Amino acid sequence: MNVSHRFVVITAIFITCLITANIIAVKVISLGPLILPAAIIIFPLSYIFGDILTEVYGYRWARKVIWLGFLCNLIFVIFAWVGQVLPPASFWEGQKAYESILGYTPRLLVASFCGYLVGEFANSFVLAKMKILTRGRWLWSRTIGSTIVGQGLDTLIFITLAFVGTPSFMLIMVLYHWLAKTSIEAAATPFTYVVVNFLKKKEAIDTYDYQTNFNPFAL
């Protein structure tokens, strides 16, 4: 497949959602009885565009984008840390604020990266397999089904690695995060249909991963 400008746009949006989610995740919001990170409003979008990539272009191309997203996020984290350790100007009073927003702890980084990789690859794998099983029908079942698995693993891994052994850790946190993310994905199903149908028509492509090697490291 020749890379089109549409593929590049979807990839850029996917990575932008991922990095934005990591930045705004430090803010905790209250939605009624639910206490959630602000990233809840955008992180599910990365899964939506991950679904679109797999559905239209196939697992092989989605795998490349997932690793590219990991690399871009790593670059961002490295230079955010470099910015933190550089000596601030004597008149600048924002060092503590910078550290509180962008000063990721190693534990949170490991949790975030592990959750992302496992969740995204599981999401893409399940969608690709379900597309074959359903013979391309019932797109809603694939997008929601893959999200239930991918977001579930992502949330479980992240919260466990980030908070287990601390007073903040509660299994109910996993359930709240998982339900919120999955609900957003389900609500966005009409949007997913519109984008998928548009891309399939414009790209003249509808990939089925019959002979695909699903090894995440087979680049």
Secondary structure, DSSP 8 states (H G I E B T S, - for coil): ----HHHHHHHHHHHHHHHHHHHHTTSEEEETTEEEEGGGGTHHHHHHHHHHHHHHH-HHHHHHHHHHHHHHHHHHHHHHHHHHHS---TT---HHHHHHHH---HHHHHHHHHHHHHHHHHHHHHHHHHHHHTTT--HHHHHHHHHHHHHHHHHHHHHHHHHTTSTT--HHHHHHHHHHHHHHHHHTHHHHHHHHHHHHHHHT-----SS----TT--
